[in-house]
Amino acid sequence: MISDFDESIVQYTPKQRMLNAYRGIFSDRYPVAPEFWRYYPAKVLGVDMIEFEQIPHWQALQAAFKKCNCEGWGGISPDVKNPDVETTSKFEKISETEYYKSTTIKFMKHEFCSKRIYTREEPSWEVECLVKDEKYLGFYVDMMLSEKVAFDFSSVNNAYFSVGEDYLLELSLGLPFFDFIAGAMGFEKAVLYFMSGNDAILRDYRKRYINFNIEKIRQACKETKMESFFIGSSSSCNSLLGPRLWRQWDKPFIQAVSEEVHRQEKLLHIHFHGKSIETVADFVEIGIDAVCPFERPPGGDISDLSLLRKLLGGKVAMNGNVHTVETLIRGSAEDVKREVREIKDAFVGEPRLIIGTGDQVGKETPEENIFAMIETARSTRR
């Protein structure tokens, strides 16, 4: 008869380790979750970036995490249908390595056009935004947040059950409010629009954006078994938007989403790249369960891990901090091991810790450094 519970006999899956860290529960060891977003999964699958963007992202991540036998996370969105929207696209070859994709969206009597460049070496990028003139922004918002929009969770459920316990697949809620607007008109125009006395209009748009996402959360909780929700980040960060505008426009959105997610007894994870130390207290106040990637300088400002731990106060899971350039790409395996040990030493005894990377693992990263990170994270329990 065993008188004391022996935790070492418990078999944890990668997904369980991630969820436990979000919830502040120790597993057998700290999860180690490199951010394998595009470059490394494409390498694992042996495809170029044009081919990669035709593969379901959750599937590509699954291949990468399984190869490395580590933990991880990824996001997936429901399909969206709007009977008032008609979309057509044209894919043209520019050269042996580049393609040009033009998309036309017809909504009621309005037409929006965008253009993207696709190359074999890099992920695609937009060169022409949908909204060219701010006077058409309202029509764009009406289209995107229409009451006629219907969410289809079929592909989400397929991915969820296909991924199983291999990693933590989260329901993506898209981007914060500023990025929702910037995604339509571009970063520069969006900044000017937000600074040009349009507060009343923007507050109305934000209210609608909040309600839209709350409805998405409620439907997702009814139609899927997803445990965690995810909010990404583009230009909505301290490095580009700044703490003041972020607090004014994006914090209320994230707060409202967080309250609904927790009302549904689910978890919330946000990605907040670049500098973040000035808003760590805000993450705690909002009640976010996990934040990534807490980048080191020069891209980020997280160099004092003891201060970060103090600010998080054991209430938010820290995911990240291994430097993707100076350490993973330019450093040796010993440099990687040292940095991982620094993180573990700073957070010793803290269950809300995931050993992750300071944003996406670059394509130049030596594979031995990736495995050095994973092995060192596993070397001691906590």
Backbone hydrogen bonds, N-H to C=O, Kabsch-Sander energy under -0.5 kcal/mol:
donor,donor_aa,acceptor,acceptor_aa,energy
3,S,1,M,-0.6
7,E,5,F,-0.9
9,I,6,D,-1.5
10,V,7,E,-1.6
12,Y,10,V,-0.7
15,K,165,E,-1.6
17,R,13,T,-2.3
18,M,14,P,-1.8
19,L,15,K,-2.4
20,N,16,Q,-2.5
21,A,17,R,-1.9
22,Y,18,M,-2.0
23,R,19,L,-1.9
24,G,20,N,-0.9
24,G,21,A,-0.6
25,I,20,N,-3.1
30,Y,381,R,-0.8
33,A,355,I,-2.5
36,F,34,P,-1.5
37,W,35,E,-1.2
42,A,38,R,-2.2
43,K,39,Y,-1.9
44,V,40,Y,-2.6
45,L,41,P,-2.3
46,G,42,A,-1.1
47,V,42,A,-2.2
49,M,120,R,-2.3
52,F,48,D,-2.6
53,E,49,M,-1.7
54,Q,51,E,-1.7
55,I,52,F,-1.8
59,Q,56,P,-0.7
60,A,56,P,-1.7
61,L,57,H,-2.4
62,Q,58,W,-1.9
63,A,59,Q,-1.7
64,A,60,A,-1.7
65,F,61,L,-2.8
66,K,62,Q,-2.2
67,K,63,A,-1.9
68,C,64,A,-2.0
69,N,65,F,-1.0
70,C,65,F,-1.6
71,E,32,V,-1.3
74,G,168,L,-1.8
76,I,170,E,-2.1
79,D,152,D,-2.2
81,K,150,A,-2.5
85,V,82,N,-2.0
86,E,106,K,-2.2
88,T,104,T,-2.4
90,K,102,S,-2.6
92,E,90,K,-0.6
92,E,100,Y,-3.2
94,I,92,E,-0.5
94,I,98,E,-2.5
95,S,98,E,-1.8
99,Y,118,Y,-3.0
100,Y,92,E,-3.4
101,K,116,R,-2.7
102,S,90,K,-2.5
102,S,100,Y,-0.5
103,T,114,S,-2.7
104,T,88,T,-3.0
105,I,112,F,-3.4
106,K,86,E,-3.2
106,K,104,T,-0.5
107,F,105,I,-0.5
107,F,110,H,-3.0
108,M,84,D,-1.2
110,H,107,F,-3.0
112,F,105,I,-3.0
113,C,130,L,-0.7
114,S,103,T,-2.3
115,K,128,E,-1.6
116,R,101,K,-2.5
117,I,125,W,-2.6
118,Y,99,Y,-2.9
119,T,122,E,-0.8
120,R,97,T,-1.2
125,W,117,I,-1.6
127,V,115,K,-2.8
128,E,115,K,-1.5
131,V,184,A,-3.0
132,K,130,L,-0.8
136,Y,133,D,-2.3
137,L,134,E,-1.5
140,Y,136,Y,-1.7
141,V,137,L,-2.5
142,D,138,G,-2.4
143,M,139,F,-2.1
144,M,140,Y,-2.7
145,L,141,V,-2.6
146,S,143,M,-0.8
149,V,146,S,-1.5
150,A,81,K,-2.7
152,D,79,D,-2.9
153,F,151,F,-0.6
157,N,153,F,-2.6
158,N,154,S,-2.1
159,A,155,S,-2.2
160,Y,156,V,-2.8
161,F,157,N,-2.2
162,S,158,N,-1.7
163,V,159,A,-2.8
164,G,160,Y,-1.9
166,D,163,V,-2.3
168,L,72,G,-2.5
169,L,167,Y,-0.9
170,E,74,G,-3.3
170,E,168,L,-0.5
171,L,228,S,-2.4
172,S,76,I,-2.6
172,S,170,E,-0.7
173,L,230,F,-3.3
180,F,176,P,-1.7
181,I,177,F,-1.7
182,A,178,F,-3.1
183,G,179,D,-2.4
184,A,181,I,-1.1
185,M,181,I,-1.6
186,G,182,A,-2.8
190,A,186,G,-2.0
191,V,187,F,-2.5
192,L,188,E,-2.0
193,Y,189,K,-2.3
194,F,190,A,-2.6
195,M,191,V,-1.4
196,S,193,Y,-1.0
198,N,193,Y,-0.6
202,L,198,N,-2.7
203,R,199,D,-2.8
204,D,200,A,-1.6
205,Y,201,I,-2.3
206,R,202,L,-2.9
207,K,203,R,-2.3
208,R,204,D,-2.1
209,Y,205,Y,-2.5
210,I,206,R,-2.9
211,N,207,K,-2.4
212,F,208,R,-2.4
213,N,209,Y,-2.1
214,I,210,I,-2.5
215,E,211,N,-2.1
216,K,212,F,-1.7
217,I,213,N,-2.4
218,R,214,I,-2.4
219,Q,215,E,-2.5
220,A,216,K,-2.5
221,C,217,I,-2.3
222,K,218,R,-1.2
223,E,219,Q,-2.5
224,T,220,A,-1.9
229,F,267,L,-2.9
230,F,171,L,-2.4
231,I,269,H,-2.1
232,G,174,G,-2.9
237,C,235,S,-1.9
238,N,275,K,-0.8
240,L,237,C,-0.6
241,L,235,S,-0.6
241,L,237,C,-2.3
242,G,237,C,-1.8
246,W,242,G,-2.0
247,R,243,P,-2.7
248,Q,244,R,-2.1
249,W,245,L,-2.7
250,D,245,L,-0.6
250,D,246,W,-1.8
251,K,246,W,-2.6
254,I,250,D,-2.6
255,Q,251,K,-2.8
256,A,252,P,-2.1
257,V,253,F,-2.3
258,S,254,I,-2.8
259,E,255,Q,-2.3
260,E,256,A,-1.8
261,V,257,V,-2.8
262,H,258,S,-2.5
263,R,259,E,-1.7
264,Q,260,E,-1.6
265,E,262,H,-1.4
266,K,261,V,-2.4
267,L,227,E,-2.0
269,H,229,F,-2.5
270,I,290,A,-2.2
271,H,231,I,-2.3
272,F,270,I,-0.5
272,F,292,C,-3.2
279,T,276,S,-1.8
280,V,276,S,-0.5
280,V,277,I,-0.9
283,F,279,T,-1.8
284,V,280,V,-1.8
285,E,281,A,-2.4
286,I,282,D,-2.7
287,G,283,F,-1.6
288,I,283,F,-1.8
289,D,268,L,-1.7
290,A,268,L,-1.5
291,V,317,A,-2.4
292,C,270,I,-1.8
295,E,274,G,-0.5
300,G,296,R,-2.2
301,D,295,E,-0.6
302,I,295,E,-2.4
303,S,301,D,-1.1
305,L,303,S,-0.9
308,L,304,D,-2.0
309,R,305,L,-2.6
310,K,306,S,-2.0
311,L,307,L,-2.6
312,L,308,L,-2.5
313,G,309,R,-1.8
314,G,309,R,-0.5
315,K,312,L,-2.0
317,A,289,D,-2.9
318,M,352,R,-1.9
319,N,291,V,-2.0
319,N,317,A,-0.5
320,G,354,I,-1.6
321,N,293,P,-1.8
322,V,356,G,-1.8
323,H,321,N,-0.5
327,T,323,H,-0.5
328,L,323,H,-2.5
329,I,325,V,-0.6
330,R,325,V,-3.0
331,G,327,T,-0.6
336,V,332,S,-1.9
337,K,333,A,-2.3
338,R,334,E,-2.4
339,E,335,D,-2.1
340,V,336,V,-2.3
341,R,337,K,-2.3
342,E,338,R,-2.0
343,I,339,E,-1.8
344,K,340,V,-2.3
345,D,341,R,-2.8
346,A,342,E,-2.1
347,F,343,I,-1.7
348,V,345,D,-0.8
349,G,382,R,-1.3
350,E,347,F,-2.5
353,L,351,P,-1.9
354,I,318,M,-3.0
355,I,31,P,-2.5
356,G,320,G,-1.0
356,G,354,I,-0.9
357,T,33,A,-0.7
358,G,322,V,-3.3
359,D,357,T,-2.5
361,V,35,E,-2.3
365,T,362,G,-1.4
369,N,366,P,-1.1
370,I,366,P,-1.2
371,F,367,E,-2.2
372,A,368,E,-1.7
373,M,369,N,-2.0
374,I,370,I,-2.0
375,E,371,F,-2.6
376,T,372,A,-2.2
377,A,373,M,-2.0
378,R,374,I,-1.2
379,S,375,E,-0.8
379,S,376,T,-0.6
380,T,376,T,-0.5
